[in-house]
């Protein structure tokens, strides 16, 4: 994993925390270390602003549509997007993230939910980078490619997610997780795509998590997928705080 990527992600995370929690630099460093290293899978509660900060990561094989999902959300949900989309470039791929303030989801213990949405680089050689970005996630959206030729890559990426969670002593069966079966629109262009039942059998027969057909390029199913994950994250946060 490139060292400059790690420090870039660390610096951007600390800048974000400074914006959210005005306090001394040393306190911010401690909060960053607490969130990222000590208790990596736990939402942060900001009592002063009555907000709970969570992190959702879009995971999946290369070119499956993770970046397209985030770009569509950032463009189409402007009233709920907080600030610019930040890109950290790696060799041939990139990691994106921005802040999102969900509406009409209610409150948790009187606090609004504030979410950071991230993508991970999907190419195989970025395994360590994916693991780093996954750290601190409160929910995961697994984006699967509907193209028939990407069937094996989908399954390998899901296995990679399972392994990375396991290294954090977490079970893929317990982390808030939804799936999006992307590129369904290609069926109208006579391009070979997998049947939804086949994809569910390959990827979801054991997990049995909510799944959503979609076309990130056209925006179809993008909002439903995110909303489905947000609901699971809210339930998880409520359980953590009770």
Buried (B, 14 or more C-beta within 10 A) or exposed (E): BBEEBBEBBBEBBBEBBBEBBEEEEEEBEEBBEEBBEEEBBBBBBBEEEEBBBBBBBBBBBBBBBBBBBBBBBBEEBEEBBEEEBBEBEBEEBEBBBBBBBBEEBEEBEEBBBBBBBBBBBBBEEBBEBBBBBBBBBBBBBBBBBBBEEBBEBBBEBBEBBBEBBEEBEBEBEEBBBBBBBBBBBBBEEEEEBBEEEEBBEBBBEEBEBBBBBBBBBEBBBBBBBBBBBBBBBBEBBEEBEE
